[in-house]
Amino acid sequence: MKKIRIYFNSDLVDPTNGIIEIEGPEAAVDFSALIEHYRTLGENNLKYVEKFIPLWEEEWGPELFDPKARVLLMSGENMRKKFGDTIDYGEADISLSALMVWTVGEAIEKKSANLMSLRGDLMSGFLLDVAGSIALYGMHRTMLKWLSEKVYRDHSKYISAEVYPGFREVPHEIMDRIETVGGTEKTIGVKAFGRSMLQPRKTQCSFVGFGTKEILLSASVRPCMPCSGRKCLYYQLGGCHMDVLKDVR
């Protein structure tokens, strides 16, 4: 397992401290749901997973998986100055906000695309891509736990809400502002691309609101938008990888 490199700063302390690099928690990649998913499809499908996992553990994981995160903690006032009123936490009473961007890096994406372009390696490339999604999903939960503990320790506040930009809740154009304000390109190599995407593709972001009331955040998985259904390569190769993630704990 690799540890997440976290690039953190807070405007609640002396801003001259700047961004600091922290060795964060381990980013575990749990394949148990993937194994069970392909076991239900039969032995002919399971054999591909059984071949893939040793490759991931011994070669591809150590070489390709590069977990990094950028976290910017802000007061409510500075949050509004930097992002306006586009981030809506609903009825939650929020006093602090954090911009959180996390990525598995670009190497998994490149290797997966290369494998899927080679005859006979389609399933290996597909499973590598799914492994990247599993890793990214796991990083989200790990980073939320790390951030929750840090903010409670430093400011006695709880996670009260979380909003995902790039989906329905906020304007897509905010991605450019996330890159600029967060300095994501120079810290973790993440750039805004188009109206609703970040690159590398295996990258996600959220705004986390903190207040006096603690809530249990949903671990729901958001499907691709729009979904291609039966036309999707992943569907044709054994099912939507988002369905696999729904079973990851």
N, C-alpha and C positions, 0 to 999 in steps of 0.2 A: 504494500500500500504506500502511496505517496502522500506527503503532506501538502496542504493547500498554501500557496504563497499569497498572503493577504497584503494589499497596499492600502493602508488606512490613514485617514486624518479626520479631525474633528474641528469645527469652528467654535466649539464650546471651550476650547483651551487656546493658549497663545498660538496664533496662526503661523508664527515664525518657525514652529516645530516642523511644519511641512508634512509631506507624506512619508510615513515610515513603513518599512517592509517587515512583516511579522510572519514567523513560521507558525502556520495555523494547524488545525486538527487534521487528522488523516482522512483522505478521501477514499473510502471503501467502495468497491464495485461488486455488488451482490448479484450473482447470476442465478440464484435459486429459482426466481420466478421464470426466468428464461428457460431453464432446464425443464421445469414443470410444464411450461407452455408447449414445448416441443415434444415432451413425453406424451402428452395427450394427442399429438398429431401422428404418433407411431414411430417405430424404430428407424424407419428410413429417414425421417426428419431429425430424430434425436442424434443420430450419428454425426451430423454436421456440427452440432453444438459440442459434442464430446471431443471432436477433433479441434474445435476452435479454442476452447477454454485453456488448454495447456499452452497454445500459441500466445494467447493473451497474457497469461501469467508469467511465462518465461521470456517472451520476446516483445510482443507488441505493446503490452501495458507499460513495462519499464522504459521502452524507447519512445513511445508516442504520446502517452498520457501526461499532460502538463497542466495540472490544475492550478488556476490563479483566480484571484478575486480582487475587486476594487470596492472599497467601502468608504463612503463620505457621510459622516454624521453631522447633522445641521439642526440649528434651532428652528422653530416654526417661522420666525421672521425671515431668516436667511433662505429657508426653503421657498418661501413666496417670492423673494427677490430673484432667486436663481431659476425657478420653474413656474412662476406665476400661480394661477389658480387651476392649472390643468390637472393637478393630482388631487383627486377627490377621495377622501377616506370615509365618505358617508357620514354617519352619525357618531363615529368614534371621536372621542375627545383627545386630540393629539397635541403634544407639546414639543416633541422631538421627532425628526425624520432621518432616515438613512437611505441613501442611494446605494444599492448593492448590485454589482455586475459580476458574474462568474462565468468561467469558460474552461473547457478541457483543452484548449489550444487548437492549432490548425493541422497538426500532423496526422491525427486520426482521420480527419476529413479527407486529406490528400491521399493517404494510404488506401482508404476505403474506395475512393473514386478510381484509383489506379487498379486495384484488385478487380473491381466490377467491370473494368474495361478489358480485362484479360480473359480469354476463353478458359473456362473451367474453374475460375476463382470467384464466380458470382456470389456464391453463398458465403464464402469467407469475407468478401467485401461487405456484403449485407450485414452479417453478424458483427463485424467490426463497427459498422455504423450504429447498430443497435446498442453495442457496448458503450459507445460514446454517449448515446442518449441516456442509458442507465447511469453512467458515471455523472452526467450533468444533473440528472434528477436527484441523485444521492448528494451531490455537492450542495444543492439548494437547501435540503433539510439540515445538512451539517453546518452550513453557514448561518442559517437562522438560529440554530442552537448556540453557536459561538457568539453571534451578535447579541442575542437575547441575554446571555450570561454577562457579557461585557457591559452592556448598557445598564443592566440592573446593578452590577457591581459598582459602576462609576457614577450612576445618576439615579438609581432607585426607581427606574421606570420599566414598564412591561411592554411587550409587543401587543398592540391593540388593533392593528390593521395592516394589510398588505395589498398593494396595487401593482398590476403588471402592465407597464406601458407597451404599446404596440399591438394590444388586443382591443377590445371594444371600449374599455374604460377611459382611455385618454387618447388625444390626437396622435397620429403616427409621427408627425413632424418632431415630436419631442426627442426622438432618437439622436438627432444632431446635437441637441442641447446636452443630452446625457454624455456623449463623447467629449464635448467641449468642457463642460463643468467638471466632469469626473476625471478628465485627463486619461481616458481609458486606453488610448492608442499608445501613449508613451509608457504606461505602467504595465498593462497586461496584454497589449497588442490587439485591442478590440476597436473596430471602427464602425461608424454608422454606414449603412448601405441601403439606399432607397428610402422609402417612407416608413417601413415597419421592421427593418431587419438590422441585425448586427453581424459583423464578420469577425472571427470565424463563425460558421453557422451553428456550431455547438456552443452557443453563448446564450445566456439568459440574463434578465435584469428585473429588478422590482424596487418599489419604494416601500419601506417598512416604517410604519408609524408607531410611536411609543407614547404611552400615557399611564394613568394610574390603574386602569382596568385591564387585566390580562385576559386574552382570548386564546382559544385553541384554533390555530390556523388549519385550514383544509389542506390535505395532501392530494387534492384532485390534479389530474393530468389533463392538460389542454391539448386537444387534437390539432392536427394541421388545418390551416384555414387558407383556401377551402380544401375540403377532403376530396380526394380523387376516387374514393371507393374502390371498386373492383379493377379500375384502370391502374391503380397504384402498384408499383413493383413490389413493395413490402407486403401488400395483401396477397399478391400472386406467389410470393415465396414463403407463405406460411402464416400470414396474419399481420395486422397492424402492430407495429412495435409500441404504439401508445397503449394498446390493450395489455401488452406485457408489463409496462410500467405501472399500470393500475394495481398490480399485485405485488409491487416492490414495497417493502416496509422499511 
